[in-house]
């Protein structure tokens, strides 16, 4: 039951891990305007946290996970966003950026707000 409701969140996490650990020379250049990459960072983490909250609430196996879904999903999103940004400094042609890390954290918070907005909880 857990995997059934959290499959999309796990697949999204795998996509985040693959994309953030690719060498910079292999990543697509999408600079429509200054700071566009921050919007991408935030959007990716907003979707990730939203998928986690919905999956955690729908699953019935772990009651504590269900009752604390929002705080657990937010914590996971923030921790992963910070760790991945730090790890990027070891990836060729990538670097640590405070603003990217802030965008990841902001996106995680936005995911919680989206949950409240969509589900009117």
Protein Blocks (a to p, Z undefined) as FASTA:
>chain_A
ZZmmmmmmmmmmmmmmmmmmgcfklpccddfbghklmmmmmmmmmmmmmmmmmmmmmpmk
lmmlmmmmmmmmmmmmmmmmmmmmmmmmmpghiacdfklmmmmmmmmmmmmmmmmmmnoZ
Z
